Amino acid sequence: MKLKNRSIWCKEWLMKRRVHSHVNLLSELKMFPKDWHNFFRMDHDTYLHLLNMVAPIIEKQDTIMRNAISAHDKLVATLRFLSTGRNYEDLKFSSIISSQALGRIIPKTCEAIFQSA
């Protein structure tokens, strides 16, 4: 009997971030600058500049235990938190990042934004 590759640290649906996350919507929003701006409260070029500034600070390496959450995913979750005021428990359903991880990611990303400014 073959066992599925499951993580003991996280719910299975959270491991499908690439499938379910609002990050997939971003490729569509790039074609509609007003919608992109409404989603992030900034234009695409500003977002890319911000990502380039904070990525070296917030990036982590994949390990044999699990894949790291990308700097892009961390920044998207942080910007949605800041622009909407949603709590971590609610934000986990659109970011597909656990509320516990968001509780570490968002303050660290905000600190990285402040440091790089």
C-alpha positions in Angstrom: 0.0 0.0 0.0 1.4 3.4 -1.0 0.9 6.3 1.3 0.2 9.8 -0.1 2.8 12.4 0.6 1.3 14.3 3.5 2.6 16.8 5.9 2.1 16.3 9.6 2.3 20.1 10.1 -0.4 21.4 7.9 -3.8 20.7 6.5 -3.8 19.2 3.1 -5.8 22.1 1.4 -3.1 24.5 2.7 -0.5 22.5 0.8 -2.3 23.4 -2.5 -1.4 27.1 -2.4 -0.6 27.2 -6.1 -4.0 25.9 -7.0 -6.3 27.8 -4.6 -4.6 31.0 -3.7 -5.6 34.5 -4.9 -2.1 34.8 -6.2 -3.4 33.0 -9.4 -5.8 35.9 -9.9 -2.8 38.3 -10.2 -1.9 37.2 -13.7 -5.4 38.2 -14.8 -5.4 41.5 -12.9 -2.2 42.6 -14.7 -4.3 43.0 -17.8 -6.7 45.4 -15.9 -4.6 48.1 -14.2 -7.5 49.6 -12.3 -8.4 46.2 -10.8 -4.8 45.6 -10.0 -4.6 48.9 -8.2 -7.9 48.2 -6.4 -6.5 44.9 -5.2 -3.2 46.2 -3.9 -3.7 49.9 -3.6 -0.7 50.4 -5.9 0.2 49.9 -9.5 2.0 46.9 -10.9 5.4 48.6 -11.3 5.3 49.9 -7.7 4.4 46.3 -6.5 7.4 44.9 -8.4 9.7 47.5 -7.0 8.5 46.8 -3.5 8.9 43.0 -4.0 12.5 43.5 -5.2 13.3 45.6 -2.2 11.9 43.2 0.4 12.5 39.8 -1.2 16.1 39.4 0.0 14.9 40.1 3.5 11.9 37.8 3.6 12.9 34.9 1.3 13.5 31.5 2.8 15.0 28.4 1.2 13.0 25.2 0.6 14.0 22.3 2.9 13.6 18.6 2.6 10.7 18.9 5.0 8.7 21.5 3.1 8.6 24.2 0.5 9.1 27.7 1.7 6.4 30.3 1.2 7.7 32.6 -1.5 8.5 36.3 -1.0 5.7 37.0 -3.5 3.1 35.1 -1.5 4.2 36.8 1.7 4.0 40.2 0.2 0.6 39.6 -1.4 -0.8 38.4 1.9 0.7 41.3 3.8 -0.6 43.9 1.3 -4.1 42.3 1.4 -4.0 42.4 5.2 -3.0 46.1 5.2 -5.4 47.1 2.5 -8.5 45.2 3.8 -8.0 44.9 7.6 -9.0 41.3 7.4 -7.9 39.1 10.3 -5.4 36.3 9.9 -8.1 33.6 10.3 -10.1 35.1 7.5 -7.1 35.9 5.3 -5.9 32.3 5.4 -8.7 31.2 3.1 -7.7 33.5 0.2 -3.9 33.4 0.8 -3.9 29.6 1.5 -1.4 30.3 4.3 -2.2 29.2 7.8 -3.2 31.8 10.3 -0.2 30.9 12.5 2.2 31.4 9.6 0.5 34.7 8.7 1.0 35.8 12.3 4.8 35.5 11.7 4.9 36.5 8.0 2.9 39.8 8.1 4.9 41.4 11.0 8.2 40.4 9.4 7.2 41.6 6.0 6.0 44.9 7.4 9.4 45.2 9.2 11.2 44.5 5.9 9.1 47.2 4.1 10.1 49.6 6.9 13.8 48.6 6.8 14.0 48.9 3.0 12.3 52.3 2.8 
